[in-house]
Amino acid sequence: MVDIWILKNWLLKILFGLMKLRVCIMQHATLRIVKLWALIVNGSLIMKREADLIRFLSCKLLLRRWFSSLT
């Protein structure tokens, strides 16, 4: 009975980690579209690059926490 609970807990961690990864990928794709739009509209990507860096680092931190929680 305990083994089933451990397996269920582990599978839930994997599921939540994959959902976080999906959100990170979607944010990255959305940000590329925003960058292209900013380039078309005003030719300046300075603020968009800063936002990209912040999102990349936050996704990296989320994934690192997720992988460390699996062990």
C-alpha positions in Angstrom: 0.0 0.0 0.0 2.9 2.4 0.8 4.5 1.6 -2.5 1.4 2.6 -4.4 1.3 5.9 -2.5 5.0 6.6 -3.3 4.5 5.8 -6.9 1.4 8.0 -7.1 3.3 10.9 -5.5 6.2 10.4 -7.9 3.9 10.4 -10.9 2.2 13.5 -9.7 5.6 15.3 -9.4 6.4 14.3 -13.0 3.1 15.5 -14.2 3.4 18.9 -12.6 7.0 19.2 -13.9 5.8 18.5 -17.4 3.1 21.1 -17.1 5.7 23.7 -15.9 7.9 22.8 -18.8 5.0 23.2 -21.2 4.3 26.7 -19.7 7.9 27.6 -20.1 7.9 26.5 -23.8 4.7 28.4 -24.5 6.1 31.6 -22.8 9.2 31.3 -24.9 7.2 30.9 -28.1 4.9 33.8 -27.2 7.9 36.0 -26.4 9.4 35.3 -29.8 6.2 36.6 -31.4 6.3 39.7 -29.1 9.9 40.3 -30.1 9.0 40.2 -33.8 6.1 42.5 -33.2 8.3 44.9 -31.3 10.8 44.9 -34.1 8.1 45.7 -36.6 6.5 48.4 -34.5 9.4 50.4 -33.1 12.6 48.6 -34.0 13.7 48.3 -30.4 14.1 45.0 -28.6 15.8 46.2 -25.4 12.9 45.7 -23.0 11.9 42.5 -24.7 15.3 41.0 -24.3 15.3 41.8 -20.6 11.9 40.1 -20.3 13.2 37.1 -22.2 16.2 36.8 -19.9 13.9 37.0 -16.8 11.6 34.3 -18.2 14.4 32.1 -19.2 16.0 32.3 -15.7 12.7 31.7 -14.0 11.9 28.6 -16.2 15.4 27.3 -15.5 14.9 27.7 -11.8 11.5 26.0 -11.9 13.0 23.0 -13.8 16.0 22.8 -11.5 13.6 22.7 -8.5 11.5 20.1 -10.2 14.4 17.8 -11.0 15.8 18.1 -7.5 12.4 17.2 -6.0 12.4 13.9 -8.0 15.5 12.6 -6.2 
